[in-house]
Amino acid sequence: MTDAVERAEACDAELDASGLNCPLPLLKAKLELNRLPSGAVLKVIATDAGSQRDFRAFASLAGHTLLREECEAGVYRYWLRKA
């Protein structure tokens, strides 16, 4: 595993939003990000396919960085660095 991948997978907090439908994964992620300091990384796990669109748009609009996103067997994982 490369350093860049290891850094992207590291996180300061993790949120499991599995089983929640849009917009709950995003709303819970926003609440969790509010508790974290600037520069912290939040990993979010979701099962709602709409979360892909939501997290991409949210990161862009809110100024956060979407470090990485994965989709495997209907499970979506996102790593967001707080602005």
N, C-alpha and C positions, 0 to 999 in steps of 0.2 A: 504494500500500500504506500502511495506517495505521501509526502508531507502535506501537500495541498488537500488531498482527500481526507487524511487524518484530521486536519484542522477543520474541514467542513463538517465532519461527523461529530466533532467535539461540541458540547453544548453546556450552557450554564443552567438551563432549566428545560424540562420536557413536559409536554402537554399531550395527553392521550384523549383525542376527541373522536375516537372510533365509535361508530353507531349513531353519531349525531348528524342531522341533516342541516343543509344550508339554511340560515347563515350562522348556526351555532358554533361550528368549528372556528370560524373567523372571529366571532364575538368573544369567545373564550380566549383565543390567542391575543386579541387586543387587550383584554383584562390582564393577562399574564405579562405581556410586554410592558404594561404600565407599572408593574411591580419591579421590573428589572432595570438596572442602570444602563446608561448609554453604552453601546458597544457589546453588550451581552448577546449571546446567541440562544435563541429559543428553538427547540426541535418540536414540531407538531406532527402528530400521527392522526390521520383522518381516513374515513372510508367513503366519504361523499365525493363523487366524481366532480361535482361543481366546485369543489374546493380548489382545484387547479386554477381555474379562472379567477376565483376570489382572492387567493393568496398572491398571484402575480399582480393583479390590479392594486390590491391593498399595499403591497411593498412599494410599488411605483408611486402611488399617490401619497403615501405617508412618509416616504423618504427612507424607509428601511431597505436593507439589502437582502434579497432572496439568494442566499449562498448556494443552495442546492435543493433540488426536488427529485424525488424518486417515486415511481409507481411500480408496485409488484403485487400481483394477485389481488388487485382491488384495494390495496392499502397504499395510501399516499403519505409521503414523509416530506416535510419541509424544514429547512434550517434558515431562520430569519435572524439577521443581525440588527439589533435596535439602533436607530439613528441617534 
